[in-house]
């Protein structure tokens, strides 16, 4: 941004200088004495230096005026003053006038520079504010993306598993399924019920998230905690996912904040989702317990991958854990994908 004003100080300054220069010229012609206009000249010059563009053009008439004034104000009309004394008077007048003009220019430059420095500081603060605002917007977008990824991605993964099971039961030959017709229909109905329940739950969480974002409020309606992890695992198993998760009893007694609880919940949820996507049919083995004054989630599942490619899900987990002073370690060991999420408890913080 630049300095703006409802007054056109450039035009005002040049007009004022033109007026005082004309008045000064009239004064020299009419009288050879110091007049009140001589006080206005340095004032007008200082204003021009502080506000006008190309203010230096007025230095030329200033110097001409000073030369004429030095000759006119000290001329020896009666011829009784010596030439030596006359030159000293003119030198003193020249020094005083040049000093006055120099002081006016210096004051104007100081005002001009200070204003420019102030404007630069204000521009820097505004730029910093815009940068912080932009960073906040990007951070909020990233957080929203992570929420949508967790809520929608997990729900769709469970629906895919349950729908695949229902399709298999409906199309598999009788000799491949050890179920009667009635039992097969019951299993298909259970799979469809699971699909419906998962879709309704995911839709409800998505609506809550979108509503909270639209209202500009905190997203608390989709902030699950440690107590919801058992239901999360049970729903995944009912949808057909193979998972064996052990949750230590002391986990239920922990007193940690909502952000930390939600971060750990999302880690468990993302592990279930990743196992469905990248290792379908394998068993996810997980444990949630307290170790070394930290809440630790340890998950292992078989994988054919030769290297780890961290996608948005793992990046979101790492970001959530970092926000609560936690950490995430992932790796491969003997054909298995190993993940450990750790959140320090209050005693360690």
C-alpha positions, 0 to 999 in steps of 0.5 A: 500500500502507498500513502494516500490522502484526500488532499492533493499535497503535491498540487498544494505544495507547488501552488504555495511555492509559486505564490510565495516566489511571486510575492518574493519577486514583487517584494524585491521590486517594490521594497529593499527591506525584509518583509513578512513574505520572507518568513513564508518562503522557507515554510513553503519550501519545507512543505514542498520538500516534505510533500511534493514531487520534483520539489528540487525545481524550486531551488533554482528560483530560490538561489536567484532570489537569494542572489538578488536579495543579497545585492538589493538589501545591502546596496549603498544608495548614499555611497557612504559605506565602504566597498569592503564593509558592503561585501561583508554585509552581503556575505552575511546575508548570503550565509543567513539566507542559504542557511535558512533554505538549507534548514527548510530543505533538511526539515522537509527531507526529515519529514519525508523520510520519516513518513516513508519509513512509517509507510514501509513499516506499515506495509511490512506489518500488513504484508506479515498479517496477510502472510499469517492469514494466508498461512492460517487459511492453508492450515485450515484447508489442510485440517479440513482435508484431513477431516474429510479424508478420515470421515469419508475415506474410512466410511467408503472403505467399509462400504466397499468391503461390505458390498464386496461380501454381499456381492460374493454371497449373492453370486457365489455358487452353492458349492462354494458357500456353506450356507442355505438359501435362507442363511445366505439371504440373512448374511446378505441382509446383514451386509446391506444393513452394515452398508446402510449404517456406515453410510448414514454414520459417515453422512452424519459426520460429514454434515456435522463437519460441513455445518460447523465449517459454514458457521465458522465454529469449532468442529466439535461434533466430529471430534471422537475420543478414546471411548469411541475407538472400540466402536470404531473397531467393532464397526470395521469388523462387522463390515467384514474387515479382519482386525484384532485390536487390544485396548488396555483397561488403563486407557479408559482411565486416561485424562487427556485433552480432546485434541489428543484423543481425536488424534489417536482415534484418527490414527486407529481409523487411518490404520484400519482404512489403509489395511482395507485399501492396501492389504485387503484380506490380511489381519490388522493386529493392533494394541492401544496401551500406556507405555513409558508415560505415553499413550501408544498405538501399535499396529501391524499388518502383512504387506507385499510392498517393498518400500513405504510411500507415505500418502496423505493419510500418513501425512495427516496422522503425523500432522495431528500427532505433532500438534499434540506433541506426539510422534509417528514411526512407520516401517517395514519388517519381515514383510509386515507394515509396522506403525507406532503412534505415541502421545506423551501424557500430562506427566511428561509435558 
